[in-house]
Amino acid sequence: MKKSVEEDVFIPLYPKSTVEDKSSVRSKFQERRFWSAVKLLSNVVLWDGIVQEDKLRDLGLSKLLNRYLLLNILNTPLGPDNIKKCDKVVACLPERWFQDLKGGSTLPELLNFSQHLLQ
């Protein structure tokens, strides 16, 4: 899993003007790479309860979400596409990770993502 996250994930960042045209080759490529990384995130967290939680959180949240997915989400204009991306990321996260949190708090690895959701 570590090797896949570190070596196989690539989401190019293009200027907004380039990807605003959803039919452009660059926009389509960036979207395919984003959804491929979301699928990898969902596969990584499926190992919850089998692999140590701190290892999964490091791979899934610190590396995959914060390093790749969040950059793409932040560069996606606010609207239905951004909401869909955020929703799919949230759907990947195991509920168990949030059971012991106090109200109004989140996992340290999710601070930036939470701030984006609040905005």
C-alpha positions as CSV (number, residue, x, y, z in Angstrom):
1,M,0.0,0.0,0.0
2,K,2.8,2.4,0.9
3,K,4.5,1.8,-2.5
4,S,1.2,2.5,-4.3
5,V,0.6,5.7,-2.4
6,E,4.2,6.9,-2.9
7,E,4.8,5.8,-6.4
8,D,1.6,5.3,-8.3
9,V,-0.4,8.4,-7.3
10,F,-0.1,11.3,-9.6
11,I,-2.6,14.1,-10.0
12,P,-1.3,16.9,-12.2
13,L,-2.1,20.5,-11.2
14,Y,-3.1,22.7,-14.1
15,P,-4.0,26.3,-14.1
16,K,-7.7,26.8,-13.4
17,S,-8.2,28.3,-16.9
18,T,-7.0,25.1,-18.4
19,V,-9.3,22.8,-16.5
20,E,-12.4,25.0,-16.4
21,D,-13.2,23.4,-19.8
22,K,-14.5,20.0,-18.6
23,S,-14.1,18.6,-22.1
24,S,-10.4,19.4,-22.4
25,V,-7.9,16.5,-22.4
26,R,-6.1,18.0,-19.4
27,S,-9.3,18.3,-17.3
28,K,-10.4,14.8,-18.1
29,F,-7.0,13.4,-17.3
30,Q,-6.8,15.3,-14.0
31,E,-10.3,14.0,-13.0
32,R,-9.4,10.4,-13.9
33,R,-6.3,10.6,-11.7
34,F,-8.3,12.2,-8.8
35,W,-10.9,9.4,-8.9
36,S,-8.2,6.8,-9.1
37,A,-6.6,8.2,-5.9
38,V,-10.0,8.3,-4.2
39,K,-10.4,4.6,-5.1
40,L,-7.0,3.9,-3.6
41,L,-8.0,5.8,-0.4
42,S,-11.1,3.6,-0.1
43,N,-9.0,0.5,-0.6
44,V,-6.4,1.6,2.0
45,V,-9.0,2.2,4.7
46,L,-10.6,-1.1,4.0
47,W,-7.7,-2.5,6.0
48,D,-8.9,-0.8,9.1
49,G,-8.9,-3.3,12.0
50,I,-6.3,-5.4,10.3
51,V,-3.4,-3.0,9.8
52,Q,-2.4,-0.7,12.7
53,E,-4.7,2.4,12.7
54,D,-1.7,4.9,12.9
55,K,-0.2,3.3,9.8
56,L,-3.5,3.6,7.9
57,R,-4.1,7.1,9.0
58,D,-0.6,8.1,7.9
59,L,-1.0,6.5,4.4
60,G,-4.6,7.4,3.8
61,L,-4.9,10.8,5.4
62,S,-1.4,12.3,5.8
63,K,-0.1,11.1,2.5
64,L,-2.9,10.4,0.1
65,L,-5.6,12.9,1.3
66,N,-3.4,15.8,2.4
67,R,-0.7,15.4,-0.3
68,Y,-2.8,14.7,-3.4
69,L,-6.5,14.8,-3.0
70,L,-6.9,18.0,-1.0
71,L,-4.8,20.0,-3.5
72,N,-7.2,18.9,-6.2
73,I,-10.3,19.7,-4.1
74,L,-9.0,23.1,-3.2
75,N,-8.4,23.9,-6.9
76,T,-11.9,22.7,-7.9
77,P,-14.3,25.6,-8.1
78,L,-16.9,25.6,-5.3
79,G,-20.1,24.0,-6.5
80,P,-21.6,20.5,-7.2
81,D,-18.2,19.0,-8.4
82,N,-16.4,20.1,-5.3
83,I,-19.2,18.8,-3.1
84,K,-19.2,15.5,-4.9
85,K,-15.5,15.1,-4.4
86,C,-15.7,16.0,-0.7
87,D,-18.6,13.6,-0.2
88,K,-16.7,10.7,-1.7
89,V,-13.7,11.4,0.4
90,V,-15.8,11.5,3.6
91,A,-17.6,8.3,2.6
92,C,-14.2,6.5,2.6
93,L,-13.4,7.4,6.2
94,P,-14.1,4.7,8.8
95,E,-16.6,5.9,11.5
96,R,-14.6,4.1,14.1
97,W,-11.9,6.7,13.8
98,F,-14.3,9.4,15.1
99,Q,-15.9,7.6,18.0
100,D,-13.7,8.9,20.7
101,L,-13.5,12.5,19.6
102,K,-15.1,15.3,21.6
103,G,-17.8,17.4,19.9
104,G,-16.5,20.0,17.4
105,S,-13.1,18.3,17.1
106,T,-11.6,16.2,14.3
107,L,-8.5,14.1,13.7
108,P,-5.3,16.1,13.4
109,E,-4.8,14.8,9.9
110,L,-8.2,16.2,8.8
111,L,-7.8,19.8,10.0
112,N,-7.2,21.3,6.6
113,F,-10.0,19.2,5.0
114,S,-12.3,20.2,7.8
115,Q,-11.5,23.8,7.3
116,H,-12.4,23.5,3.6
117,L,-15.7,21.8,4.4
118,L,-16.6,24.6,6.8
119,Q,-15.9,27.2,4.2
